[in-house]
Amino acid sequence: MSAKSADPAARVRATPSQWVGEPERGSAAIARLTTFLALRLGRPVGLLILWLYAAYFYLFAPTARRHSREYLRRALARTPTRADFFRHVYAFGATLLDRLYLVHGRIGLFAVTIEGEELMQAAAAVGRGALLLGAHLGSFAIMSAIGRQRPGLRVAMAMYEHNASRIAAIFRDADPASTPEIIPLGHLDAMLRIRDALDAGGFVGMLADRTIGEAPAQVVSFLGAAALFPSGPMRAAAALRRRVIFMTGLYRGGNRYHVVFHEIADFSQPAPGGREAAVREAIARYVALLENYCRSDPYNWFNFYDFWHGAPS
């Protein structure tokens, strides 16, 4: 893992994020029809429909194709081919399709391996909860589904409002009883709700690979170039004196997923170099883990926009 802080003292504010304004493609009616067919006729039929979607994006999404090519060039360390872009789009579509089955409780359709489960068990046994930091890497739904299989395990999801309402609607439409607690970020009480969830011995999951608006960010070297990563999640963990665990659910083709947990930092212990240095080091470790899995599972990272824009050299 080679990601490192581009400047140990560098903490800047993010420029307005391109991904926030990216329009969503597709028709709501087509989405509803696809959902109906996939659930009624099964995953094999759903995967056939997915090929059509992937072909559509392959042909008619030049902006996404350009940004995918830039990312894959870095992750693969070679010039990506058209087949690479198709695999990238197909993996993204597969995780979205599989989310339909997972929120409807059909986890038995999938072969799931877990790495680092003992870390989660140990954190749960302490009873102080932990912050789970993920990325737009693989499937968050597979991790959520596994969590629902563990009696007594409480996981809340902290996310920005435009995503929170959409995720909540997906769960409500599938199974209202399985809807996780969702904490909308950007509200004054968000930090208090995160603290309360952790104090109750639960876990709080966040995605930490996208900057937004004027939120504080740190410049870190990622896949060979400077990039902005939000510092807010790690600062929240430090302020609340909690452990931070990296999480991801990697799609490995077919019906296979590999779920990973790695400890990033434990802010419950005093930091010899001070909290600011500990936060910077923890962000660098998070980015290093993300870079590692982008290289090992390159088609799993789903940021189809100019991720490296706006970051100073």
N, C-alpha and C positions, 0 to 999 in steps of 0.2 A: 504494500500500500504506500503510495508516494504522495498523496495529497498533503499539503502543508499550508500553514498560514503564509500568504504572500508577503505580509508585513505584520510582525507580531503586535505592533501598536495600531494596526489599521482597523478602525471602526468607522464606517461611513453610513450615511442614510441612503436607502435604496431609492433609485429613480422610479417613477411610475411604471408598474410592471406590465409588460406586453400581454402576458397570458390572461390578465383580468379582462381585457377587451376583446379577446379572440372570440369570434362568433361560433356558435355551435352549429354543426351541420345536421341535416336530416329533418324529416317530418315527424311530428308527434304521432300522426296516424300510422305511419310506417313503423315507428317504434312500438306502438301498441300491438300492431299486427305481428311483428316479429316476436314480441314477448309471448303472445298467445300461442303462436306456432311452436316456439321453442319449448314452452312448458307442456303443451298438450302432446306434441309429437316426439319429444325427447331430445337429448343433447346431440345425437348424430345428425338429426335434421337441422338443429341449431347451428352446428358447425358448417353444414352445407350453405346455409344462409350467410354465415360469416364470410365465406369465400367471396360471395357477391359484394358484400360491404367492403372487404379488403380490396377487391378489384376496383371498386368505385373510387376509393381514396387513392389508390395507386395511380389512377388515370386523371382524377379531377381535383387533386389537392397539391398543387405545385409548391405552395408556401410550406406546408407541412413536410413535403418531400425534401425541400431544400434544407430545412432545419434538421430533419432526421439525418440527412447525408452528412451535415457538419458534425453532429453528435457521434454518429457511427464511425466517421473517419477517426475521431479521437479514441473511441472505445475499442475499435477493432485494430487500431494502429496500421491501417491500410486504406486504400480507396474503396469505399463500399460500392457494391453492385446494385442493380435494380432489384435483384432477388433479396438482398439484405433489407432494402426498404420495405418490400412486401412482407418479409418475416417480422419486421418491426411493427408494422400496422396490424398484421394478423395476430401477433401476441397481445397487442393492446385490445383488439376486438375480443379475443378469447377470454381475457380477464373480465371484460364487461359482460359477455354472455354468461360466464360461469357465476357472476354475481347474482344473476337471476335465480339460478338453482340454489345458491348458498343462502340467500335471504329467505327462500322458501323451505329451508331446512333439509335440502338434499345433499348433505355433505358426503353421504355414502357413495356418490358418483365419483369421488376423487380419491386418489392415492396420495396421502400427505405424509411427508417426513418432517421431523422437527429437530432442530439443532439449538441447544441451549435452553431446553425446557426446565432443567434443574435450576437455572438462574431465576426464572419466573417463580418457581416453587419456593425458592429461598426468600425472594422478595416478598411474596405473599405471606410467608410464615412470620416475618418480622412484624407485619401489620401496619406499616407506615406508607404502603403504596409506592409507586414509582412512576416516573414520566417515561412513556414509550415514544421514542422519536423514530418516525418512518420517513418515507419519501414517496414520490410518484414512481415507485419502483415495484413492479409486480402487482400483487393483489392485496389490498387491505381487507377485502371481504373474506378471504380465506382465514386470516388471523382472527377476525371477528367471529366467524363461524366456529373455530376451534375454541375460542374463549367461552362461547355459549354452551359448549359441551362439558365445561368444567364447573360443577356445582359450587356456588359461593364465590366464584371469581367475578368481580365487578370491573368493567372497563367502560369508561366514558370517552367520548370523542370530542376533542376541541378543534373547531374549524371556523373559517370565516363564513359569514352569514349566507352569502350567495351559494355556498356549497352545503351548509348545514340544512337549509330548508329542503334542498333536493335529496340529500341522503335520507333525511327523516321521512320524506314522502315515499321513497323506495321501500323502506322497512315497513311503514304503515300499510302500504298497498299489499305487501306480501304477508306479514304476520305482525299485527300491532303489538302482540305480547312480547315479541323479540326485539322491539325497537330499543336500541341502546340510548343511554343518556347522552345528549348532544349539548355541548357548551359552546354557544356562539362567541367567537373572539371579536374584539373591537368594542365590547360593552364594558361599562365600569365595573360590573360585578363578576366579570369573567375570571379574574384572578381569585376572587373569594370562592367561586364555585369549584375551581380547580383545587384549591386548598382543601375545601370540604370533602371533595371526592377522595383525595389522597389521605386525609385524616381518618376517613372511614375504612382505610385499608385497601382501597381500590387502585386501579391503574388509570392513567389519563393518556390517551394516544393523540399525537399530533404529527402532521407532516411538516418537515422543516427544510425543504429544498426549494422553496419559492419565496422571493421577497414580494412585498406589497406596499404600495404607496410610499409614505415617509417612514415606515418602520425601520428601526436600527438594523444595520447589516454589517457583516464582516467580510473583508476581501480574503479569499482563500484560493490557493492554486488547486484547480480541479481539472483533471484530464489534460494537463499541459498548459492551461491558460487561467488567468485570474477570473474569478467569478464571485458574485455576491451571494452570501447565504445569510438568512435572518439570524440575528443573535437573541431575539426575544425569547424563544422557547428555552434556551440554555440559561438565560438570565432568570427566567421564572423558576427553573429548577434550583438554581443557586440561592435565590431569595427564599424559597420554601425549604431549602436544605434537604433535597431528595436525591435519590438515585436516578440515573438516566440510563435507559436501556435502548439500544438500537434494535429495530424490528423490520422485517420484510418478509413477504410471502412470494417467493420467486416461482414464476410459471416455467415449467420444464418440458412443455410439450405434451400432447395427448391429454390425459386427465391427471397429470402429475404436478404437484406443487411441493416446494421445499421451504419451510418456515424457519427463519433464523432469528435468534436473540443474542445480542452481544452487549456486555456492559460498556458504557462510554465513560461515565463518571459517577462518583458518589459524593455529593455535596453535603451529606450529613456529617462528614468528617472535615476538620479544619484544613484549609489549603495552605501549605507552607509558604507559597509565594504570593498569597493574597487571592481574594475572590476574582478580581478582574483577570489575572493571569490564568486562573483555573478555568474560567469561562472560555477564554480564547483557546486554551489547549483542548478543552472538551469539544468545541466546534470543529477544530482541526481533526480530532479523532473521528467525529461523526462524518466529516467529508471524506476522510481516508477510507472508512468502511463503505461509504456510498461508492466511491471510485473503485474499490476492490470488486464490488458486485456488479458495477457497470461493465467492468472488464470480463468477469467470469460469466455473466448472463446479460450480454449487451442489448438484447432485444426487449428487456424488461423495463427500461427507463422511458417514461411516457411524458416527456416535456417537448411537445412539438412546436416550439417557438425558439427565438434567438436567446438561448439561455445565457450566453456570455455578453449580452449587450450591457453597456453602461458601467461595467466594472473597470476601474482604473488599472493600469498595468502594474 
